[in-house]
Amino acid sequence: MANTKQARKRARQAEKRRQLNVSQRSELRSHIRKVVRALRAGDKSAAQAAYTAAVPVIDRMAGRNIIHSNAASRYKSRLNTRVKNLA
């Protein structure tokens, strides 16, 4: 346990930041999941709409360092390829 006033404050801040990060990561995963569900259903228009909604969220999370920028690019690239290849 933190002993000094400063250390207690830093522990509070770290917990608050952790909870925010968890929430934002969950939002990111939800958007990615919506695209994947539409792809599995074979609905190209729904997949395209979900992908269009997911891209700004992915970019925002990369900007906030929730995920690495290369990971964001990888997510977008792989999802876009799957949407394009949907018959």
N, CA, C and O atoms as CSV, one atom per row, in Angstrom:
chain,resi,resn,atom,element,x,y,z
A,1,MET,N,N,0.849,-1.186,0.000
A,1,MET,CA,C,0.000,0.000,0.000
A,1,MET,C,C,0.888,1.239,0.000
A,1,MET,O,O,1.983,1.249,0.562
A,2,ALA,N,N,0.374,2.288,-0.653
A,2,ALA,CA,C,1.120,3.547,-0.727
A,2,ALA,C,C,1.204,4.188,0.649
A,2,ALA,O,O,0.226,4.209,1.396
A,3,ASN,N,N,2.384,4.714,0.981
A,3,ASN,CA,C,2.594,5.280,2.310
A,3,ASN,C,C,2.492,6.803,2.348
A,3,ASN,O,O,2.019,7.368,3.334
A,4,THR,N,N,2.923,7.458,1.300
A,4,THR,CA,C,2.902,8.916,1.323
A,4,THR,C,C,1.641,9.445,0.641
A,4,THR,O,O,0.968,8.728,-0.099
A,5,LYS,N,N,1.343,10.697,0.904
A,5,LYS,CA,C,0.171,11.337,0.306
A,5,LYS,C,C,0.287,11.327,-1.221
A,5,LYS,O,O,-0.682,11.056,-1.930
A,6,GLN,N,N,1.488,11.626,-1.707
A,6,GLN,CA,C,1.734,11.657,-3.146
A,6,GLN,C,C,1.534,10.277,-3.764
A,6,GLN,O,O,0.939,10.150,-4.835
A,7,ALA,N,N,2.029,9.254,-3.090
A,7,ALA,CA,C,1.914,7.886,-3.607
A,7,ALA,C,C,0.456,7.435,-3.619
A,7,ALA,O,O,0.036,6.728,-4.535
A,8,ARG,N,N,-0.320,7.837,-2.611
A,8,ARG,CA,C,-1.744,7.499,-2.575
A,8,ARG,C,C,-2.470,8.160,-3.747
A,8,ARG,O,O,-3.318,7.544,-4.393
A,9,LYS,N,N,-2.126,9.417,-4.011
A,9,LYS,CA,C,-2.744,10.128,-5.130
A,9,LYS,C,C,-2.393,9.453,-6.458
A,9,LYS,O,O,-3.260,9.266,-7.312
A,10,ARG,N,N,-1.121,9.090,-6.627
A,10,ARG,CA,C,-0.704,8.435,-7.860
A,10,ARG,C,C,-1.422,7.093,-8.039
A,10,ARG,O,O,-1.757,6.710,-9.160
A,11,ALA,N,N,-1.655,6.387,-6.939
A,11,ALA,CA,C,-2.378,5.114,-7.010
A,11,ALA,C,C,-3.824,5.357,-7.457
A,11,ALA,O,O,-4.365,4.597,-8.261
A,12,ARG,N,N,-4.445,6.419,-6.932
A,12,ARG,CA,C,-5.811,6.775,-7.347
A,12,ARG,C,C,-5.844,7.126,-8.829
A,12,ARG,O,O,-6.731,6.684,-9.559
A,13,GLN,N,N,-4.877,7.919,-9.266
A,13,GLN,CA,C,-4.823,8.323,-10.672
A,13,GLN,C,C,-4.612,7.113,-11.586
A,13,GLN,O,O,-5.235,7.004,-12.642
A,14,ALA,N,N,-3.731,6.215,-11.167
A,14,ALA,CA,C,-3.438,5.030,-11.979
A,14,ALA,C,C,-4.688,4.165,-12.131
A,14,ALA,O,O,-4.956,3.647,-13.215
A,15,GLU,N,N,-5.449,4.008,-11.056
A,15,GLU,CA,C,-6.674,3.202,-11.104
A,15,GLU,C,C,-7.713,3.857,-12.008
A,15,GLU,O,O,-8.377,3.175,-12.790
A,16,LYS,N,N,-7.853,5.154,-11.904
A,16,LYS,CA,C,-8.797,5.899,-12.745
A,16,LYS,C,C,-8.422,5.751,-14.226
A,16,LYS,O,O,-9.284,5.519,-15.074
A,17,ARG,N,N,-7.131,5.887,-14.521
A,17,ARG,CA,C,-6.638,5.756,-15.890
A,17,ARG,C,C,-6.836,4.336,-16.407
A,17,ARG,O,O,-7.200,4.136,-17.566
A,18,ARG,N,N,-6.593,3.342,-15.533
A,18,ARG,CA,C,-6.761,1.941,-15.931
A,18,ARG,C,C,-8.212,1.665,-16.315
A,18,ARG,O,O,-8.482,1.004,-17.317
A,19,GLN,N,N,-9.144,2.176,-15.509
A,19,GLN,CA,C,-10.559,1.952,-15.789
A,19,GLN,C,C,-10.967,2.602,-17.110
A,19,GLN,O,O,-11.726,2.017,-17.882
A,20,LEU,N,N,-10.468,3.804,-17.368
A,20,LEU,CA,C,-10.763,4.483,-18.625
A,20,LEU,C,C,-10.197,3.698,-19.802
A,20,LEU,O,O,-10.866,3.541,-20.824
A,21,ASN,N,N,-8.970,3.205,-19.663
A,21,ASN,CA,C,-8.343,2.414,-20.730
A,21,ASN,C,C,-9.130,1.142,-21.011
A,21,ASN,O,O,-9.306,0.759,-22.168
A,22,VAL,N,N,-9.605,0.485,-19.951
A,22,VAL,CA,C,-10.387,-0.741,-20.110
A,22,VAL,C,C,-11.672,-0.445,-20.881
A,22,VAL,O,O,-12.062,-1.200,-21.771
A,23,SER,N,N,-12.318,0.651,-20.533
A,23,SER,CA,C,-13.556,1.053,-21.194
A,23,SER,C,C,-13.317,1.337,-22.672
A,23,SER,O,O,-14.080,0.887,-23.527
A,24,GLN,N,N,-12.267,2.076,-22.967
A,24,GLN,CA,C,-11.974,2.427,-24.354
A,24,GLN,C,C,-11.570,1.204,-25.169
A,24,GLN,O,O,-11.945,1.081,-26.335
A,25,ARG,N,N,-10.814,0.308,-24.563
A,25,ARG,CA,C,-10.423,-0.924,-25.265
A,25,ARG,C,C,-11.657,-1.773,-25.563
A,25,ARG,O,O,-11.744,-2.407,-26.615
A,26,SER,N,N,-12.605,-1.779,-24.635
A,26,SER,CA,C,-13.844,-2.520,-24.828
A,26,SER,C,C,-14.649,-1.937,-25.992
A,26,SER,O,O,-15.205,-2.678,-26.802
A,27,GLU,N,N,-14.705,-0.611,-26.068
A,27,GLU,CA,C,-15.405,0.053,-27.170
A,27,GLU,C,C,-14.759,-0.325,-28.507
A,27,GLU,O,O,-15.455,-0.611,-29.481
A,28,LEU,N,N,-13.443,-0.323,-28.542
A,28,LEU,CA,C,-12.713,-0.697,-29.754
A,28,LEU,C,C,-13.059,-2.119,-30.173
A,28,LEU,O,O,-13.371,-2.368,-31.338
A,29,ARG,N,N,-13.004,-3.040,-29.238
A,29,ARG,CA,C,-13.271,-4.446,-29.543
A,29,ARG,C,C,-14.707,-4.649,-30.004
A,29,ARG,O,O,-14.973,-5.480,-30.872
A,30,SER,N,N,-15.637,-3.887,-29.421
A,30,SER,CA,C,-17.035,-3.992,-29.824
A,30,SER,C,C,-17.213,-3.589,-31.282
A,30,SER,O,O,-17.938,-4.247,-32.028
A,31,HIS,N,N,-16.555,-2.515,-31.686
A,31,HIS,CA,C,-16.668,-2.067,-33.075
A,31,HIS,C,C,-16.063,-3.099,-34.031
A,31,HIS,O,O,-16.625,-3.374,-35.091
A,32,ILE,N,N,-14.926,-3.661,-33.653
A,32,ILE,CA,C,-14.300,-4.681,-34.499
A,32,ILE,C,C,-15.202,-5.911,-34.587
A,32,ILE,O,O,-15.351,-6.509,-35.652
A,33,ARG,N,N,-15.802,-6.281,-33.452
A,33,ARG,CA,C,-16.697,-7.439,-33.408
A,33,ARG,C,C,-17.908,-7.246,-34.329
A,33,ARG,O,O,-18.354,-8.201,-34.965
A,34,LYS,N,N,-18.442,-6.023,-34.406
A,34,LYS,CA,C,-19.592,-5.754,-35.278
A,34,LYS,C,C,-19.238,-6.000,-36.746
A,34,LYS,O,O,-20.039,-6.542,-37.508
A,35,VAL,N,N,-18.038,-5.597,-37.124
A,35,VAL,CA,C,-17.593,-5.824,-38.513
A,35,VAL,C,C,-17.476,-7.324,-38.764
A,35,VAL,O,O,-17.941,-7.821,-39.790
A,36,VAL,N,N,-16.861,-8.040,-37.840
A,36,VAL,CA,C,-16.649,-9.483,-38.011
A,36,VAL,C,C,-17.988,-10.219,-38.080
A,36,VAL,O,O,-18.148,-11.143,-38.878
A,37,ARG,N,N,-18.952,-9.812,-37.244
A,37,ARG,CA,C,-20.276,-10.454,-37.274
A,37,ARG,C,C,-20.944,-10.248,-38.633
A,37,ARG,O,O,-21.523,-11.182,-39.188
A,38,ALA,N,N,-20.865,-9.035,-39.165
A,38,ALA,CA,C,-21.461,-8.751,-40.470
A,38,ALA,C,C,-20.768,-9.558,-41.558
A,38,ALA,O,O,-21.418,-10.029,-42.492
A,39,LEU,N,N,-19.455,-9.721,-41.446
A,39,LEU,CA,C,-18.716,-10.523,-42.419
A,39,LEU,C,C,-19.154,-11.982,-42.365
A,39,LEU,O,O,-19.357,-12.616,-43.401
A,40,ARG,N,N,-19.298,-12.509,-41.153
A,40,ARG,CA,C,-19.717,-13.908,-41.007
A,40,ARG,C,C,-21.125,-14.126,-41.522
A,40,ARG,O,O,-21.445,-15.195,-42.043
A,41,ALA,N,N,-21.976,-13.105,-41.376
A,41,ALA,CA,C,-23.354,-13.206,-41.868
A,41,ALA,C,C,-23.401,-13.093,-43.388
A,41,ALA,O,O,-24.395,-13.465,-44.012
A,42,GLY,N,N,-22.322,-12.579,-43.981
A,42,GLY,CA,C,-22.255,-12.458,-45.431
A,42,GLY,C,C,-22.952,-11.212,-45.959
A,42,GLY,O,O,-23.228,-11.115,-47.155
A,43,ASP,N,N,-23.238,-10.259,-45.076
A,43,ASP,CA,C,-23.938,-9.030,-45.465
A,43,ASP,C,C,-22.919,-7.941,-45.777
A,43,ASP,O,O,-22.384,-7.299,-44.874
A,44,LYS,N,N,-22.656,-7.739,-47.083
A,44,LYS,CA,C,-21.598,-6.813,-47.478
A,44,LYS,C,C,-21.914,-5.367,-47.113
A,44,LYS,O,O,-21.022,-4.640,-46.676
A,45,SER,N,N,-23.157,-4.936,-47.282
A,45,SER,CA,C,-23.502,-3.541,-46.977
A,45,SER,C,C,-23.393,-3.264,-45.478
A,45,SER,O,O,-22.928,-2.198,-45.075
A,46,ALA,N,N,-23.819,-4.217,-44.656
A,46,ALA,CA,C,-23.709,-4.054,-43.203
A,46,ALA,C,C,-22.244,-4.074,-42.776
A,46,ALA,O,O,-21.836,-3.325,-41.889
A,47,ALA,N,N,-21.459,-4.939,-43.416
A,47,ALA,CA,C,-20.031,-5.018,-43.097
A,47,ALA,C,C,-19.330,-3.720,-43.467
A,47,ALA,O,O,-18.481,-3.231,-42.722
A,48,GLN,N,N,-19.687,-3.165,-44.618
A,48,GLN,CA,C,-19.082,-1.905,-45.057
A,48,GLN,C,C,-19.456,-0.775,-44.104
A,48,GLN,O,O,-18.610,0.046,-43.749
A,49,ALA,N,N,-20.722,-0.729,-43.688
A,49,ALA,CA,C,-21.181,0.306,-42.753
A,49,ALA,C,C,-20.475,0.168,-41.405
A,49,ALA,O,O,-20.050,1.161,-40.816
A,50,ALA,N,N,-20.353,-1.070,-40.922
A,50,ALA,CA,C,-19.686,-1.313,-39.641
A,50,ALA,C,C,-18.209,-0.950,-39.731
A,50,ALA,O,O,-17.643,-0.400,-38.787
A,51,TYR,N,N,-17.583,-1.260,-40.872
A,51,TYR,CA,C,-16.171,-0.926,-41.063
A,51,TYR,C,C,-15.974,0.584,-41.073
A,51,TYR,O,O,-15.039,1.101,-40.463
A,52,THR,N,N,-16.865,1.287,-41.775
A,52,THR,CA,C,-16.784,2.750,-41.844
A,52,THR,C,C,-16.927,3.372,-40.459
A,52,THR,O,O,-16.286,4.378,-40.157
A,53,ALA,N,N,-17.771,2.770,-39.618
A,53,ALA,CA,C,-17.945,3.266,-38.246
A,53,ALA,C,C,-16.746,2.902,-37.366
A,53,ALA,O,O,-16.419,3.632,-36.430
A,54,ALA,N,N,-16.093,1.780,-37.662
A,54,ALA,CA,C,-15.002,1.294,-36.822
A,54,ALA,C,C,-13.685,2.033,-37.057
A,54,ALA,O,O,-12.888,2.180,-36.131
A,55,VAL,N,N,-13.450,2.496,-38.279
A,55,VAL,CA,C,-12.164,3.116,-38.622
A,55,VAL,C,C,-11.837,4.324,-37.737
A,55,VAL,O,O,-10.727,4.388,-37.207
A,56,PRO,N,N,-12.756,5.289,-37.552
A,56,PRO,CA,C,-12.400,6.424,-36.689
A,56,PRO,C,C,-12.147,6.014,-35.238
A,56,PRO,O,O,-11.329,6.622,-34.547
A,57,VAL,N,N,-12.856,4.978,-34.783
A,57,VAL,CA,C,-12.643,4.504,-33.407
A,57,VAL,C,C,-11.258,3.887,-33.284
A,57,VAL,O,O,-10.559,4.121,-32.298
A,58,ILE,N,N,-10.860,3.105,-34.272
A,58,ILE,CA,C,-9.533,2.483,-34.263
A,58,ILE,C,C,-8.456,3.569,-34.262
A,58,ILE,O,O,-7.490,3.498,-33.501
A,59,ASP,N,N,-8.633,4.571,-35.123
A,59,ASP,CA,C,-7.656,5.667,-35.191
A,59,ASP,C,C,-7.596,6.442,-33.877
A,59,ASP,O,O,-6.514,6.822,-33.429
A,60,ARG,N,N,-8.747,6.674,-33.263
A,60,ARG,CA,C,-8.795,7.415,-31.998
A,60,ARG,C,C,-8.055,6.657,-30.899
A,60,ARG,O,O,-7.321,7.257,-30.113
A,61,MET,N,N,-8.249,5.341,-30.842
A,61,MET,CA,C,-7.577,4.546,-29.811
A,61,MET,C,C,-6.065,4.517,-30.034
A,61,MET,O,O,-5.295,4.478,-29.074
A,62,ALA,N,N,-5.644,4.536,-31.285
A,62,ALA,CA,C,-4.209,4.598,-31.586
A,62,ALA,C,C,-3.658,5.954,-31.153
A,62,ALA,O,O,-2.555,6.038,-30.613
A,63,GLY,N,N,-4.418,6.999,-31.389
A,63,GLY,CA,C,-3.996,8.338,-30.997
A,63,GLY,C,C,-3.884,8.503,-29.495
A,63,GLY,O,O,-3.075,9.293,-29.008
A,64,ARG,N,N,-4.689,7.764,-28.766
A,64,ARG,CA,C,-4.671,7.837,-27.300
A,64,ARG,C,C,-3.732,6.801,-26.683
A,64,ARG,O,O,-3.674,6.660,-25.461
A,65,ASN,N,N,-3.002,6.084,-27.524
A,65,ASN,CA,C,-2.056,5.051,-27.075
A,65,ASN,C,C,-2.724,3.907,-26.333
A,65,ASN,O,O,-2.110,3.279,-25.471
A,66,ILE,N,N,-3.972,3.637,-26.663
A,66,ILE,CA,C,-4.639,2.455,-26.120
A,66,ILE,C,C,-4.112,1.228,-26.867
A,66,ILE,O,O,-3.910,0.165,-26.279
A,67,ILE,N,N,-3.893,1.398,-28.176
A,67,ILE,CA,C,-3.239,0.378,-28.981
A,67,ILE,C,C,-2.125,1.055,-29.771
A,67,ILE,O,O,-2.136,2.273,-29.952
A,68,HIS,N,N,-1.179,0.275,-30.233
A,68,HIS,CA,C,-0.065,0.802,-31.015
A,68,HIS,C,C,-0.567,1.199,-32.404
A,68,HIS,O,O,-1.507,0.596,-32.922
A,69,SER,N,N,0.044,2.190,-32.992
A,69,SER,CA,C,-0.395,2.670,-34.307
A,69,SER,C,C,-0.268,1.586,-35.370
A,69,SER,O,O,-1.090,1.516,-36.283
A,70,ASN,N,N,0.758,0.738,-35.261
A,70,ASN,CA,C,0.901,-0.362,-36.221
A,70,ASN,C,C,-0.228,-1.375,-36.052
A,70,ASN,O,O,-0.707,-1.938,-37.037
A,71,ALA,N,N,-0.651,-1.610,-34.826
A,71,ALA,CA,C,-1.768,-2.526,-34.583
A,71,ALA,C,C,-3.042,-1.954,-35.184
A,71,ALA,O,O,-3.844,-2.695,-35.752
A,72,ALA,N,N,-3.237,-0.644,-35.065
A,72,ALA,CA,C,-4.414,0.005,-35.643
A,72,ALA,C,C,-4.408,-0.175,-37.159
A,72,ALA,O,O,-5.436,-0.507,-37.750
A,73,SER,N,N,-3.273,0.040,-37.777
A,73,SER,CA,C,-3.154,-0.128,-39.226
A,73,SER,C,C,-3.435,-1.573,-39.626
A,73,SER,O,O,-4.084,-1.836,-40.638
A,74,ARG,N,N,-2.941,-2.493,-38.824
A,74,ARG,CA,C,-3.152,-3.915,-39.108
A,74,ARG,C,C,-4.631,-4.281,-39.022
A,74,ARG,O,O,-5.148,-4.979,-39.894
A,75,TYR,N,N,-5.314,-3.812,-37.974
A,75,TYR,CA,C,-6.756,-4.061,-37.835
A,75,TYR,C,C,-7.509,-3.535,-39.048
A,75,TYR,O,O,-8.326,-4.243,-39.637
A,76,LYS,N,N,-7.230,-2.289,-39.418
A,76,LYS,CA,C,-7.946,-1.667,-40.531
A,76,LYS,C,C,-7.676,-2.416,-41.836
A,76,LYS,O,O,-8.595,-2.680,-42.611
A,77,SER,N,N,-6.428,-2.749,-42.067
A,77,SER,CA,C,-6.049,-3.433,-43.295
A,77,SER,C,C,-6.726,-4.796,-43.408
A,77,SER,O,O,-7.281,-5.134,-44.454
A,78,ARG,N,N,-6.680,-5.567,-42.344
A,78,ARG,CA,C,-7.246,-6.921,-42.389
A,78,ARG,C,C,-8.763,-6.882,-42.527
A,78,ARG,O,O,-9.345,-7.670,-43.273
A,79,LEU,N,N,-9.404,-5.956,-41.800
A,79,LEU,CA,C,-10.864,-5.855,-41.910
A,79,LEU,C,C,-11.262,-5.385,-43.306
A,79,LEU,O,O,-12.206,-5.913,-43.893
A,80,ASN,N,N,-10.545,-4.395,-43.838
A,80,ASN,CA,C,-10.860,-3.865,-45.153
A,80,ASN,C,C,-10.707,-4.941,-46.229
A,80,ASN,O,O,-11.528,-5.034,-47.142
A,81,THR,N,N,-9.664,-5.744,-46.118
A,81,THR,CA,C,-9.445,-6.834,-47.081
A,81,THR,C,C,-10.599,-7.824,-47.040
A,81,THR,O,O,-11.071,-8.287,-48.078
A,82,ARG,N,N,-11.049,-8.142,-45.832
A,82,ARG,CA,C,-12.146,-9.098,-45.705
A,82,ARG,C,C,-13.461,-8.519,-46.239
A,82,ARG,O,O,-14.258,-9.238,-46.842
A,83,VAL,N,N,-13.684,-7.232,-46.020
A,83,VAL,CA,C,-14.896,-6.589,-46.535
A,83,VAL,C,C,-14.860,-6.572,-48.057
A,83,VAL,O,O,-15.864,-6.873,-48.702
A,84,LYS,N,N,-13.721,-6.224,-48.633
A,84,LYS,CA,C,-13.592,-6.173,-50.094
A,84,LYS,C,C,-13.790,-7.545,-50.727
A,84,LYS,O,O,-14.405,-7.657,-51.788
A,85,ASN,N,N,-13.276,-8.579,-50.088
A,85,ASN,CA,C,-13.343,-9.929,-50.657
A,85,ASN,C,C,-14.682,-10.627,-50.431
A,85,ASN,O,O,-14.896,-11.734,-50.926
A,86,LEU,N,N,-15.574,-9.993,-49.695
A,86,LEU,CA,C,-16.886,-10.602,-49.438
A,86,LEU,C,C,-17.661,-10.657,-50.743
A,86,LEU,O,O,-17.821,-9.648,-51.429
A,87,ALA,N,N,-18.140,-11.851,-51.076
A,87,ALA,CA,C,-18.845,-12.018,-52.360
A,87,ALA,C,C,-20.225,-11.388,-52.335
A,87,ALA,O,O,-20.946,-11.440,-53.332
